[in-house]
Amino acid sequence: MAKSKLLLGTSALIAAATSAPAFAQGDEIIVTATKRPQTLQEVPVAVSVVDQSVVEKAQINDLLDLQTVVPSLRIGQLQNSSQTNFTIRGFGNGANNPGIEPSVGVFIDGVYRSRSSSAILDLPTMERVEVLRGPQSTLFGKNTSAGAISITTQQPQFDWGGSVEATYGNFTNVIFKGTLTGPITDTLAFRISGNTNNREGYYTNVVTGQDQNERGRYAIRGQLLWEPSDYLSFRAIADYNRIDENCCGAVQLLNGPNTLVIGPGVVDAPRLDGVRVTVPGLGFPIGDDSDPFAREVALDTETSNRLEGYGASIQADWDLETMQLTSITSYREQTDDSNTDVDFSAADVAQNPQQRQFETFTQEVRLASTGANRFNWLIGGFYFDETVEFDRDVVFGADGRDVVNTLGAVASVGEIIETTASGPGSAIALGESPAFFAPQLISLGFDPIGSLFAEGSGVFGEYVMDNRSFSIFGTVDFEVTDRLTLSGGVSYVNDRKEVVGTSTLNEAFSLLATTDAQLAIDAVGFDALQFFEPQVNFPDPSNPLDDGIVQDDAITYTTRIGYELFDAVNAYFTYATGWKAGAFNLSSDSQPPDPVTGFGRSSEPEDVRLFELGVKARFNGGYVNVALFDQKIEGFQSNIFTGSGFNLANAGEQSVRGFEVDALYSPIDALALTFAATYLDPKFDSFTMAGCTPFDVANCGNDEDFRDLSGTRVPGIHPLSVTTTATYTADLTDALAGFARLEYLHETRTSLIENIPLSFTRDVKQVNASVGFEHENGFELLFWGRNLTDNEYIIQGFPTVIQEGSVSGYANAPRTYGVTIRKKF
């Protein structure tokens, strides 16, 4: 069982290193950022490590909570449980569309999780989480151009052990977790783990009285470890998880005229002749933009999220004395059904049901040298095969026609002096005004009355994407002297995506694609909805640019110089490149390729290059690590929401320069202090064809479709993020120990939406704390609180759907607190 003993020792070192006293006594933090064990201070990579002890003491329940202890990592929860976006150093995308893969790769026990939603589950029983910053494409593959998150869980042990715990918190948060491990035979061990996480929501739907942003999560995970000899081991893992919850609420930050007409109406609106008029509204409840942190939403239909995932993997390790062969095989399936009240109002305007299904197979093989050699190497290959099935509809509801009629009235106030009012609230009924609009349509032989925006009509999309990819990679490390090490790596990646899709439209008004009808639409000035083409099929046999295939390949490489400046002070310089494969816009917004603008169904790959200079110093009682970096992405896959759809396009060039500091200091044995900070200066170096949004009046004032964002700062990225912690540990009696932990997260102010004259910004000042007691018999008691000062901020803002002039956003979680009881044995 030599291998098990080695891994047990490694785990012990990691656990001990989370307390400064243990670190001061010489223990090291072991990481696998280079796919081989190295100490945190020796590995020439910018990496943050969070281990099991920190997760337990800080009450980190899922990956969303990790950002409070890793300042370079940001995770945004969007409109439902499966829409989550990871960013590292300000770079990242991949949410809202299954055809756009993430830029930050997530790996659990070496298995790549291809979509963010498959990783946003309560963390399994874990050993550590490593957050690797900067491009990791050479070792980790095609979709790690911004970084990687690697989670290592606890493996089975040949000694009996385990733990059970229960948590109760406000919002009736009830969490149960348990794990049991032990031997089956002398060579076979098992571990089984499970958890449930249920909570009431902290949003309230004022229409139905139901909670939003609740939790309903369940998971079970089983493992077997077979070691038939000291040189061979197999680890098999199977897991099942389910999410069934109502998420996620969007509050109103600004109610413009198009939202007000759904509610009380518009007062003092100017007409073309200068007369100011009142446009009566429909009287539906709307969100209160004067107090977004009341966390009240007005929805006619509850948002539903049902995710189910399961999978299995097997890892084989064969020690060949001077080298080790590793194979990791996995298969996963995930389904994701959701329904969103996409108009975010109490009126039954439109619903957005979506169904996603992912089937993923991966195979990795690598061979690495072992032992203390001056020359170390690793070679390997990775294969990825995934099928994505995606159904996405936008369906008009019972109030859709009335709301559109009223919105048409608002859009027409400045255009029409005399009209005949009809419809609810004396609003102009689009297609029924005898002034000029209806006659133009009737002259085309179309009788619009009663048929426009009818309930049940809309756009219906069905898409299938097959993605096959493979890579071949290798790295070498050469110790030129005892102090100087030269490293290099190279990877070849080949990626092919093939898409078949159909978006069918049966809404009568949007089917009017003739010139005269378009003139009628333009005359009214109603542009609150995006009018789709009658039917969008791809591939299109008549268009050679639209074959439904994106195939790319790339060579990425890493060069690194490591030098020991002094004893316990290491410096490194890295030049690395990264790559992310091309993407497809799988939605009804996806239009045939435009040879002039470059917009179309797909985007080109992302190419990344990084210059990084780092210093890692260890001293008595702690360490300090500093990294300076200059990172640039060519062809960043921008997916801008315009208020009625998404524009997928490649930004010409986006860059970020900055620095990171990560430090730990223990002035006395009982006290551990940590400090981490990230400074970022991101900008669009070149982005001449960015999609317009309703608020960018300066660049889109004349109904332009595109704008030039070159030279502007990238929104939503904090210039400075700081995390500090203090942990005090003391022996209270011979059998009882206690600790107190305090965390503070500060993110300086940043804009939420780019280039708008309105001041929608976010700054974060969050305080978390915990106090715990540990008895020698294995019982632990923990009192914890997150966001104790009830700091309020908006996670992300966006133009309200089909309500031009309004802004919605996602509010952060309020203060949460609770108590956890744990028994380890």
C-alpha positions in Angstrom: 0.0 0.0 0.0 2.9 2.3 -0.6 0.9 4.6 -2.8 -1.9 5.1 -0.3 0.6 5.9 2.4 2.2 8.5 0.1 -1.2 10.1 -0.7 -2.2 10.1 3.0 1.0 11.9 3.9 0.4 14.4 1.2 -3.1 15.1 2.4 -1.8 15.5 6.0 0.7 18.1 4.8 -2.0 20.0 3.0 -4.3 20.1 6.0 -1.5 21.1 8.3 -0.4 23.9 6.0 -3.6 25.8 6.4 -2.6 26.8 9.9 0.4 29.1 10.2 2.0 27.2 13.1 2.2 24.0 11.1 3.6 26.0 8.2 6.2 27.5 10.3 7.3 24.1 11.5 8.3 23.1 8.0 5.2 21.5 6.4 4.5 22.3 2.8 1.3 22.8 0.7 1.4 20.2 -2.1 -0.3 21.1 -5.5 -0.7 19.4 -8.8 -0.9 22.5 -11.0 1.7 21.0 -13.4 0.0 17.5 -13.2 2.8 16.4 -10.9 3.1 16.9 -7.1 5.1 20.1 -6.2 5.0 22.4 -3.3 3.1 25.6 -3.5 6.3 27.7 -3.1 8.3 25.7 -5.7 5.7 25.5 -8.4 6.3 28.3 -10.9 2.6 28.9 -11.5 0.2 31.5 -10.1 -2.1 29.3 -8.1 -4.3 29.7 -5.1 -5.1 26.7 -2.8 -8.2 26.2 -0.6 -8.2 23.0 1.4 -10.8 21.1 3.4 -10.1 22.9 6.6 -10.8 26.3 5.1 -14.0 25.0 3.5 -15.3 23.7 6.8 -14.2 26.7 9.0 -15.5 29.3 6.5 -18.8 27.4 5.7 -18.0 27.4 1.9 -20.9 25.3 0.5 -20.3 25.6 -3.2 -18.0 27.1 -5.8 -19.9 30.4 -5.6 -18.5 30.9 -2.1 -14.9 30.3 -3.3 -14.6 33.9 -4.6 -14.5 35.2 -1.0 -11.1 33.6 -0.5 -9.7 33.8 -4.0 -9.7 37.4 -5.2 -8.7 36.7 -8.8 -11.8 34.4 -9.2 -15.2 35.8 -9.9 -18.4 33.7 -10.3 -21.6 35.3 -11.5 -25.0 33.6 -11.0 -27.4 34.7 -13.8 -31.1 34.0 -14.6 -31.2 30.3 -13.6 -29.2 27.7 -11.7 -27.5 26.5 -14.8 -26.3 29.9 -16.0 -23.1 30.7 -14.2 -20.0 32.5 -15.5 -16.5 32.0 -14.2 -13.8 34.7 -14.7 -10.2 34.8 -13.7 -8.2 38.0 -13.9 -11.3 39.5 -15.6 -11.4 37.0 -18.4 -14.2 34.5 -18.9 -17.4 33.7 -20.8 -19.6 30.8 -21.7 -22.9 31.5 -19.9 -26.4 31.8 -21.5 -25.6 29.7 -24.5 -24.6 26.0 -24.7 -22.8 26.6 -28.0 -20.3 28.8 -26.2 -17.9 26.9 -24.0 -16.4 28.5 -20.9 -12.9 30.1 -20.8 -12.2 28.8 -17.3 -12.1 25.0 -17.2 -13.4 23.1 -14.2 -11.9 19.7 -13.4 -13.0 17.3 -10.6 -10.6 14.5 -9.9 -9.0 15.1 -13.2 -12.3 14.9 -15.2 -13.2 17.9 -17.3 -16.7 19.3 -16.7 -17.6 20.9 -20.0 -20.3 23.3 -18.8 -20.4 25.6 -15.7 -23.8 24.3 -14.7 -22.3 20.8 -14.2 -19.8 22.2 -11.7 -22.1 24.5 -9.6 -23.1 21.8 -7.1 -22.4 21.5 -3.5 -18.8 20.6 -3.2 -18.2 16.9 -2.6 -16.0 15.7 0.3 -12.8 17.3 -0.8 -9.2 17.5 -0.2 -8.4 20.8 -1.9 -9.3 23.3 -4.7 -6.6 24.8 -6.8 -7.4 27.9 -8.8 -4.8 28.3 -11.6 -4.6 31.8 -13.0 -3.7 32.6 -16.6 -3.8 30.4 -19.7 -3.5 26.7 -19.0 -4.0 25.3 -22.5 -0.7 23.5 -22.7 -1.6 21.0 -20.0 -5.3 21.3 -19.5 -6.7 21.6 -23.0 -8.8 23.8 -25.3 -11.1 25.7 -23.0 -8.7 27.0 -20.3 -7.6 30.2 -22.0 -8.4 32.2 -18.9 -7.5 29.6 -16.2 -8.6 26.4 -14.6 -10.2 25.3 -11.3 -9.0 21.8 -10.2 -10.9 20.1 -7.4 -9.4 17.0 -5.7 -11.8 15.0 -3.5 -10.8 12.6 -0.7 -10.2 9.1 -2.0 -11.1 5.9 -0.2 -8.9 4.9 2.8 -7.9 1.5 4.1 -8.7 2.6 7.7 -12.3 3.1 8.8 -13.4 6.7 9.1 -15.9 9.2 8.1 -18.0 12.1 9.3 -21.6 13.3 9.5 -22.8 16.8 9.9 -26.0 18.9 10.0 -26.4 22.6 9.4 -29.4 24.9 10.2 -29.4 28.5 9.1 -31.7 31.4 8.5 -34.0 31.2 5.5 -34.7 27.7 6.9 -31.4 26.5 5.4 -31.0 22.8 6.2 -27.9 20.9 5.1 -26.9 17.3 5.7 -23.6 15.8 4.7 -22.0 12.5 5.4 -19.1 10.3 4.3 -17.9 6.8 5.2 -14.7 5.1 4.1 -13.0 1.8 4.9 -11.6 -1.4 3.6 -13.5 -4.2 1.8 -10.4 -6.4 1.5 -6.7 -5.8 1.9 -6.5 -4.4 -1.6 -9.9 -2.8 -2.0 -11.3 0.2 -0.2 -14.5 2.3 -0.6 -15.9 5.7 0.1 -19.5 6.8 -0.1 -20.6 10.4 0.4 -23.9 12.2 0.2 -25.4 15.6 0.9 -28.6 17.6 0.7 -29.0 21.4 0.7 -32.4 23.0 1.0 -33.2 26.6 1.7 -36.1 29.1 1.3 -35.5 31.9 -1.1 -34.4 35.5 -0.2 -36.4 37.0 -3.0 -40.2 37.4 -2.9 -42.5 37.3 -5.9 -45.2 39.9 -5.0 -47.6 38.4 -7.5 -47.7 34.8 -6.2 -46.1 35.3 -2.7 -43.6 32.5 -3.5 -39.9 32.7 -2.6 -37.2 33.0 -5.3 -33.5 32.0 -5.2 -34.2 29.0 -3.0 -32.0 25.9 -2.8 -33.0 22.3 -3.5 -29.9 20.2 -4.1 -29.1 16.6 -3.6 -26.0 14.5 -4.4 -24.5 11.1 -3.8 -21.0 9.9 -4.7 -19.4 6.5 -4.5 -15.8 5.4 -4.9 -13.7 2.3 -5.0 -9.9 2.1 -4.7 -8.2 -1.1 -5.8 -4.5 -1.6 -5.2 -3.6 -5.1 -6.4 0.1 -4.3 -5.9 2.4 -1.5 -4.7 2.8 -0.4 -8.3 -0.7 -0.4 -9.6 -3.9 1.3 -8.5 -7.4 1.9 -9.9 -9.9 4.5 -8.6 -13.5 4.3 -9.8 -16.0 7.0 -9.1 -19.7 7.2 -9.8 -21.9 10.2 -8.8 -25.5 11.4 -9.2 -26.7 15.0 -8.5 -30.0 16.8 -8.8 -31.1 20.5 -8.5 -34.8 21.4 -8.3 -35.2 25.0 -7.3 -36.7 28.4 -8.2 -33.9 30.7 -9.4 -33.0 33.4 -10.1 -34.7 36.7 -9.3 -33.9 39.9 -11.2 -34.7 43.2 -9.6 -35.5 46.5 -11.4 -32.8 49.1 -11.3 -34.6 51.5 -13.6 -38.2 51.5 -14.8 -38.2 53.2 -18.1 -41.4 54.1 -20.1 -41.8 50.7 -21.6 -41.9 49.1 -18.1 -44.1 51.9 -16.7 -46.8 51.2 -19.3 -47.0 47.6 -18.1 -47.7 49.2 -14.6 -49.1 52.6 -13.8 -48.4 54.3 -17.1 -46.3 57.1 -18.4 -46.9 60.7 -17.3 -45.9 63.9 -19.1 -44.7 62.2 -22.3 -43.9 64.7 -25.2 -45.7 64.4 -28.5 -44.3 65.6 -31.8 -46.4 68.8 -31.7 -45.0 69.7 -28.3 -48.1 68.7 -26.3 -47.3 66.6 -23.2 -49.6 63.7 -22.7 -50.2 60.8 -20.3 -50.1 57.3 -21.6 -52.2 55.1 -19.4 -50.7 51.8 -18.3 -52.1 48.3 -18.0 -51.9 48.2 -14.3 -49.8 45.1 -13.7 -47.5 45.1 -10.7 -43.9 46.0 -11.6 -40.6 45.9 -9.6 -39.8 48.9 -7.4 -36.6 50.5 -8.8 -36.3 52.8 -5.8 -35.4 49.9 -3.5 -33.8 47.0 -5.5 -32.5 45.4 -2.3 -36.0 44.8 -1.0 -35.5 41.8 -3.3 -39.0 41.9 -4.6 -39.9 40.7 -8.1 -43.2 40.8 -10.0 -43.6 37.7 -12.1 -46.7 36.0 -13.4 -44.9 32.6 -13.6 -42.4 31.1 -11.2 -39.0 30.4 -12.7 -38.2 26.7 -12.5 -34.9 24.9 -12.7 -34.4 21.1 -12.8 -30.9 19.8 -13.4 -30.0 16.2 -13.2 -26.5 14.8 -13.8 -24.7 11.6 -13.4 -21.4 10.1 -14.5 -18.6 7.6 -13.9 -14.8 7.7 -14.2 -11.9 5.4 -13.7 -8.3 6.4 -13.1 -5.5 3.9 -13.4 -2.0 4.6 -12.2 0.9 2.3 -13.0 4.3 2.9 -11.3 7.0 1.8 -13.8 9.9 2.7 -11.3 11.4 5.6 -13.4 8.1 6.8 -14.8 4.3 6.6 -14.1 1.5 5.9 -16.5 -1.9 7.5 -15.8 -5.2 6.9 -17.6 -8.5 8.7 -16.8 -11.7 7.7 -18.6 -15.0 9.3 -18.0 -18.6 9.4 -19.2 -21.2 12.0 -18.1 -24.8 12.9 -18.9 -26.6 16.1 -17.8 -30.1 17.4 -18.4 -31.2 20.9 -17.7 -34.9 22.0 -17.9 -35.8 25.5 -17.1 -38.6 28.0 -17.7 -38.0 31.7 -17.3 -40.6 34.5 -17.2 -38.4 36.3 -19.7 -40.2 39.6 -19.7 -39.5 39.9 -15.9 -43.0 41.4 -15.3 -46.3 40.5 -13.8 -47.9 40.5 -17.3 -48.0 37.2 -19.1 -46.0 38.6 -22.1 -43.6 35.8 -22.9 -42.1 32.6 -21.5 -38.7 31.1 -22.3 -38.7 27.3 -21.8 -35.4 25.6 -22.4 -34.1 22.1 -22.4 -30.5 21.1 -22.6 -28.9 17.7 -22.7 -25.2 17.0 -22.6 -23.5 13.6 -23.2 -19.7 13.8 -22.7 -17.0 11.2 -23.1 -13.3 12.0 -22.2 -10.1 10.0 -22.2 -6.7 11.2 -21.0 -3.5 9.3 -21.0 -0.2 10.7 -19.7 3.3 9.3 -19.0 5.6 11.2 -16.6 9.0 10.7 -15.2 9.4 10.1 -11.5 12.1 10.5 -9.0 14.6 13.3 -8.2 16.1 13.9 -11.6 17.8 16.9 -13.2 15.6 16.2 -16.3 11.9 15.6 -15.8 9.3 15.2 -18.5 5.6 14.5 -19.2 3.8 13.5 -22.4 0.1 12.8 -22.9 -3.0 13.0 -25.0 -6.6 14.0 -24.4 -9.8 13.1 -26.4 -13.2 14.8 -25.9 -16.5 13.8 -27.5 -19.7 15.6 -26.7 -23.2 15.9 -28.0 -25.4 18.8 -27.1 -29.1 18.9 -27.7 -30.8 22.2 -27.1 -34.4 23.3 -27.4 -35.1 27.0 -26.8 -38.5 28.7 -27.3 -39.9 32.2 -26.7 -43.7 32.0 -26.5 -46.1 34.9 -26.2 -48.6 34.7 -23.4 -52.2 35.9 -22.8 -51.1 39.5 -22.2 -48.5 39.6 -24.9 -50.8 41.4 -27.4 -52.0 44.0 -24.9 -48.5 44.8 -23.8 -47.1 45.1 -27.3 -50.0 47.4 -28.2 -49.2 49.6 -25.3 -45.5 49.6 -26.0 -46.4 50.7 -29.5 -48.2 53.7 -28.1 -45.2 54.8 -26.1 -42.9 54.4 -29.1 -45.4 56.4 -31.2 -45.9 59.4 -28.9 -43.3 61.5 -30.7 -44.3 60.3 -34.2 -48.1 60.6 -34.4 -50.1 63.7 -33.7 -53.6 62.3 -34.3 -54.5 58.6 -33.9 -57.4 56.6 -33.0 -57.0 55.0 -29.6 -58.1 51.4 -29.0 -57.1 48.5 -26.9 -56.5 48.4 -23.2 -55.7 51.6 -21.5 -56.5 53.6 -24.6 -53.2 52.6 -26.1 -52.7 52.4 -29.9 -53.3 48.8 -31.0 -50.4 48.0 -33.3 -51.8 46.9 -36.6 -55.2 48.3 -35.8 -54.6 52.1 -35.9 -56.6 53.4 -38.9 -54.2 56.4 -39.1 -51.8 54.7 -41.4 -50.4 51.4 -40.0 -53.3 49.0 -40.6 -54.1 50.3 -44.1 -50.5 49.6 -45.2 -50.8 46.0 -44.0 -54.3 45.5 -45.4 -53.0 46.8 -48.8 -50.6 43.9 -48.7 -53.6 41.5 -48.4 -53.0 40.9 -44.7 -55.8 41.4 -42.2 -54.0 41.9 -38.9 -56.9 42.5 -36.5 -56.9 40.0 -33.7 -53.9 37.9 -35.0 -50.8 39.8 -34.0 -48.8 38.5 -31.0 -51.4 35.9 -30.4 -51.1 33.7 -27.3 -49.0 30.6 -28.0 -47.2 32.1 -31.0 -43.5 32.8 -31.0 -40.2 31.4 -32.0 -39.3 27.7 -31.5 -35.7 26.5 -31.8 -34.1 23.0 -31.9 -30.4 22.6 -32.1 -27.9 19.7 -32.0 -24.1 20.2 -31.8 -21.5 17.4 -32.0 -18.1 18.4 -30.7 -15.0 16.2 -31.1 -11.6 17.4 -30.0 -8.2 15.9 -29.2 -4.9 17.2 -28.0 -1.3 16.0 -27.7 0.9 17.7 -25.1 4.2 17.4 -23.4 6.4 19.3 -20.9 10.1 19.2 -19.8 11.9 20.6 -16.8 15.7 20.8 -16.9 17.7 21.7 -13.8 20.6 23.5 -15.3 22.1 24.2 -11.9 20.9 23.7 -8.3 19.3 27.1 -8.6 18.3 27.5 -12.3 15.5 25.4 -13.9 14.4 25.8 -17.5 10.9 24.5 -18.5 8.9 24.2 -21.6 5.8 22.7 -22.9 3.8 22.4 -26.1 0.4 21.2 -27.1 -1.4 20.6 -30.3 -5.2 20.9 -30.2 -7.7 20.0 -32.9 -11.4 20.9 -32.4 -14.4 20.2 -34.7 -18.0 21.3 -34.1 -20.9 20.4 -36.3 -24.3 22.0 -35.8 -27.8 21.3 -37.2 -30.5 23.8 -36.1 -33.9 25.2 -36.9 -35.6 28.2 -35.5 -39.2 28.4 -36.6 -41.4 31.5 -36.2 -45.2 31.5 -36.3 -45.9 35.0 -34.9 -47.8 36.9 -37.5 -46.4 40.4 -37.1 -42.8 39.2 -37.2 -43.5 37.2 -40.4 -44.0 40.5 -42.3 -40.7 40.6 -44.0 -41.7 42.7 -47.0 -40.4 46.2 -47.6 -43.7 47.9 -47.2 -44.4 46.2 -43.9 -41.0 47.1 -42.7 -41.7 50.7 -43.6 -44.9 50.5 -41.5 -42.9 49.2 -38.6 -40.3 51.9 -39.0 -43.0 54.6 -39.2 -44.4 53.6 -35.9 -40.9 53.5 -34.4 -41.6 50.4 -32.4 -38.3 48.6 -31.9 -38.7 47.1 -28.4 -38.8 43.5 -29.9 -36.3 41.8 -32.1 -38.1 40.6 -35.2 -36.7 37.3 -36.3 -36.5 35.9 -39.8 -39.4 33.6 -40.5 -37.3 30.4 -40.3 -33.6 30.0 -39.7 -32.1 26.7 -40.7 -28.4 25.8 -40.5 -26.5 24.6 -42.3 -27.8 26.4 -45.3 -27.0 24.5 -48.6 -27.4 27.7 -50.6 -24.8 29.6 -48.6 -21.2 28.2 -48.7 -20.3 30.3 -45.6 -23.0 28.6 -43.6 -22.1 24.9 -43.6 -22.7 24.4 -39.9 -19.2 23.3 -39.2 -16.4 25.1 -37.3 -13.1 23.3 -37.4 -9.9 24.7 -35.9 -6.6 23.7 -34.6 -3.8 25.4 -32.8 -0.4 24.9 -31.2 0.1 26.4 -27.7 3.2 26.5 -25.7 4.8 27.6 -22.4 8.3 28.6 -21.7 9.5 29.3 -18.1 12.6 30.2 -16.3 12.8 29.4 -12.5 15.6 30.7 -10.4 16.3 30.4 -6.6 17.4 33.9 -5.7 18.2 33.0 -2.1 17.3 30.2 0.2 13.5 30.0 0.3 13.1 32.8 -2.3 12.2 31.6 -5.8 11.6 33.7 -8.9 10.1 32.7 -12.3 9.4 34.3 -15.6 6.7 32.7 -17.9 5.7 33.3 -21.4 2.6 31.2 -22.3 0.0 31.0 -25.0 -3.6 29.7 -24.7 -6.4 28.8 -27.0 -10.2 28.5 -26.9 -12.1 26.8 -29.7 -14.6 28.5 -31.9 -18.2 28.8 -30.8 -21.7 28.6 -32.2 -24.6 30.9 -31.3 -27.3 28.2 -30.7 -30.4 30.4 -30.5 -33.0 32.2 -32.7 -30.7 35.3 -32.6 -28.3 33.3 -34.8 -28.4 34.7 -38.3 -26.6 33.7 -41.5 -23.0 34.9 -41.8 -22.7 38.6 -42.9 -19.5 38.9 -45.1 -19.3 42.6 -44.3 -19.8 42.8 -40.5 -18.5 39.4 -39.6 -21.5 38.6 -37.5 -23.0 35.2 -37.9 -23.8 32.0 -36.2 -20.3 31.3 -35.1 -17.2 33.0 -33.7 -13.5 32.4 -34.3 -11.3 30.9 -31.6 -9.6 32.9 -28.9 -5.8 33.2 -28.8 -4.1 34.2 -25.6 -0.6 35.2 -24.7 0.8 35.9 -21.2 3.9 37.5 -19.8 4.3 36.8 -16.1 7.0 37.6 -13.6 6.6 36.0 -10.1 8.5 35.8 -6.8 7.7 33.3 -4.1 9.3 33.9 -0.7 9.1 31.7 2.4 10.2 32.9 5.8 9.8 31.9 9.4 6.1 32.0 10.1 4.7 32.5 6.6 5.2 33.2 3.0 4.5 35.9 0.4 3.9 35.4 -3.3 3.8 38.2 -5.9 3.0 38.0 -9.6 3.1 40.7 -12.3 1.3 39.9 -15.5 0.4 41.2 -18.9 -2.3 39.1 -20.6 -3.9 39.6 -24.0 -6.7 37.8 -25.8 -7.1 38.1 -29.5 -10.6 37.4 -30.8 -12.3 37.4 -27.4 -15.7 35.8 -27.8 -18.1 38.6 -26.8 -21.7 37.7 -26.3 -23.4 41.0 -25.6 -27.0 41.1 -24.5 -28.9 43.9 -26.4 -32.2 43.8 -24.5 -33.9 41.4 -27.0 -31.2 39.0 -27.9 -27.4 38.3 -28.0 -24.7 39.4 -30.4 -21.9 36.9 -30.6 -18.8 38.4 -32.1 -15.0 38.3 -31.7 -13.4 41.4 -30.1 -10.3 42.3 -32.0 -8.1 42.4 -28.9 -8.7 42.6 -25.2 -6.0 42.9 -22.6 -5.4 43.1 -18.8 -2.3 44.1 -16.9 -2.0 43.9 -13.2 -0.5 42.2 -10.2 -1.4 39.7 -7.5 -0.2 39.3 -3.9 -0.8 36.2 -1.8 0.6 36.1 1.8 0.4 34.3 5.1 1.9 35.3 8.4 1.8 33.8 11.9 3.2 36.3 14.4 2.4 33.8 17.2 1.6 30.1 17.1 -2.1 30.7 17.8 -2.7 33.4 15.2 -2.7 33.0 11.3 -3.2 36.1 9.1 -3.6 36.0 5.4 -3.7 38.7 2.8 -4.5 38.4 -0.9 -5.0 41.2 -3.5 -5.5 41.5 -7.2 -5.2 44.7 -9.3 -6.6 44.6 -12.8 -6.5 47.2 -15.7 -8.6 45.6 -18.4 -9.5 47.3 -21.7 -10.7 46.6 -25.2 -7.5 47.3 -27.3 -9.6 46.8 -30.4 -13.3 46.1 -30.7 -14.8 47.9 -33.7 -17.9 45.8 -34.3 -19.4 45.5 -30.8 -23.2 45.0 -30.7 -25.2 48.1 -29.6 -27.2 48.2 -26.4 -30.1 50.5 -25.8 -28.2 52.7 -23.3 -25.1 53.5 -25.3 -26.6 56.7 -26.7 -23.1 58.2 -27.6 -22.2 55.4 -29.9 -25.7 54.1 -30.9 -27.8 57.2 -31.0 -29.0 56.8 -34.6 -30.2 53.2 -34.4 -26.8 51.8 -35.4 -26.3 48.0 -35.0 -22.7 48.3 -34.1 -20.3 50.5 -32.1 -16.6 50.9 -31.6 -15.5 50.1 -28.0 -11.7 50.3 -28.8 -9.8 51.9 -26.0 -12.6 51.6 -23.5 -12.4 49.8 -20.1 -14.0 46.3 -20.0 -17.1 46.6 -17.7 -17.8 44.5 -14.6 -14.2 44.0 -13.6 -13.1 45.5 -10.3 -9.8 47.4 -10.5 -8.8 46.1 -7.0 -9.9 43.1 -5.0 -8.7 42.3 -1.5 -9.3 39.4 0.8 -7.9 39.2 4.3 -8.5 36.6 7.0 -7.5 36.2 10.6 -7.8 32.8 12.4 -7.1 32.4 16.1 -6.8 28.9 17.5 -6.5 28.0 21.2 -6.7 24.9 23.5 -9.5 25.6 25.9 -9.1 22.4 27.9 -7.0 19.2 27.5 -9.8 17.8 25.4 -11.3 20.9 23.8 -9.9 23.3 21.2 -11.5 26.4 19.8 -11.0 28.8 17.0 -12.4 32.1 15.7 -12.1 33.2 12.1 -12.8 36.6 10.4 -12.8 37.3 6.7 -13.1 40.6 4.8 -13.6 40.9 1.0 -13.3 44.3 -0.6 -13.8 45.0 -4.3 -13.5 48.6 -5.5 -16.3 50.2 -7.5 -16.8 49.2 -11.2 -19.5 49.8 -13.8 -22.0 47.1 -14.6 -23.0 48.0 -18.2 -20.5 49.5 -20.6 -20.7 53.0 -21.9 -24.0 54.3 -20.6 -24.7 57.7 -19.2 -26.4 56.1 -16.1 -24.5 55.3 -13.0 -25.0 51.6 -12.4 -22.0 50.5 -10.4 -21.0 47.8 -7.9 -18.6 47.8 -5.0 -18.3 45.0 -2.4 -17.4 45.2 1.3 -18.3 41.8 2.7 -17.6 40.4 6.2 -17.7 36.7 7.1 -17.0 35.1 10.4 -17.1 31.8 12.3 -16.4 30.5 15.7 -15.9 26.8 16.3 -15.2 24.2 19.0 -13.5 20.8 18.4 -13.5 18.0 21.0 -11.0 15.2 21.0 -13.9 12.7 20.6 -14.5 14.0 17.1 -17.5 16.3 17.8 -17.3 19.8 16.4 -19.7 22.8 16.8 -19.5 25.8 14.4 -21.3 29.1 14.5 -21.0 31.0 11.2 -22.2 34.0 9.4 -21.7 35.3 5.8 -22.1 38.9 4.7 -22.6 39.9 8.4 -22.9 43.6 7.6 -25.6 42.9 5.0 -23.5 44.6 2.3 -25.7 45.2 -0.8 -24.5 45.2 -4.3 -25.7 44.2 -7.8 -23.9 41.1 -9.2 -24.7 42.0 -12.8 -26.9 44.4 -14.7 -28.6 44.1 -18.1 -31.1 45.9 -20.3 -34.6 44.7 -19.3 -35.9 42.2 -21.9 -38.2 43.8 -24.5 -38.5 47.0 -22.4 -36.1 49.4 -23.9 -35.1 52.1 -21.5 -35.2 49.9 -18.4 -32.5 48.1 -16.5 -32.6 44.9 -14.4 -30.0 43.2 -12.3 -29.2 40.4 -9.9 -28.9 41.4 -6.3 -26.4 39.6 -4.0 -27.4 37.3 -1.2 -28.2 39.1 2.1 -26.8 38.2 5.5 -26.9 34.5 6.2 -26.0 32.7 9.4 -26.4 29.4 11.1 -24.9 26.6 13.2 -23.2 23.3 12.1 -22.7 20.2 14.2 -20.2 17.7 12.9 -18.9 14.3 14.1 -15.7 12.8 12.7 -14.7 9.3 13.3 
